[in-house]
Structures are given as structure tokens and as C-alpha cells.
Amino acid sequence: MKKALIIIDHGSRFKAANDMIFDVVKMLRDKNKDIIIEGCHMELAPPDIATTFVKCIDQGATHIIAQPFMLSPGRHSTSDIPQLVDDIARKFPDVSYEVKPHFGTHEKITDILFDNCGL
């Protein structure tokens, strides 16, 4: 099974905000070269979820993990993103997939916050 990880942010009208997800993707790729790692935006800017899902399949992915790059369990992370992933995944019945939850209460968030604040 060839795995792929798609990191999905909201998307913005501001280029700098959109570019950040690809900085995160680069950091993830530097840490793990064994899986396909791509980034995309839920809306407002390319690439979108469907395009990125297909890109992963074109690179040989047979299992795709979609991770919303979001802290809170809002509508986008709990409803919109899972629906958009489901919509494209239905077209590829031989590819398994999962949508992970937001990560705002992950225990390592506290370390990140303290580190960012110099504490």
C-alpha cells in the first residue's frame, strides 16, 4: 500500500497565507520521504482538494490520509472537508482514504505554544 498525506487549509485571497501550507508540506517531506505528501486549499485558491487527491493517485497512492490543517472542530474541519474528500474519493473505489480530525487539543500543541512564546 502506497500512502499519501494531504494537508488541507482553508485557503485565502492572500498569497502569503496560501503559500504557508506548502512550507509545512516541505517540512513534512523533509521528515518523511517514504510517503507522498501534498498540500491544498479547501476553497478560494488552487490547488483544491479534488485536484490534489488525483495528483496523489497519479503518483501511485493507494491510501490517502486527508488532514485538515485546522485547530478547531468547526464546520470546515468536521463537515466541509470530509464531504469534499468523499466527493472525489467516490470516483476512485480502488483507493482507500480517511479524513483525520482537527488537531487543536493534541497534547503537543502546548509545547508548540510555549515554544512560540519563549516559555
Order of alpha helices (4+ residues) and beta strands (2+ residues): beta-alpha-beta-alpha-beta-alpha-beta-alpha
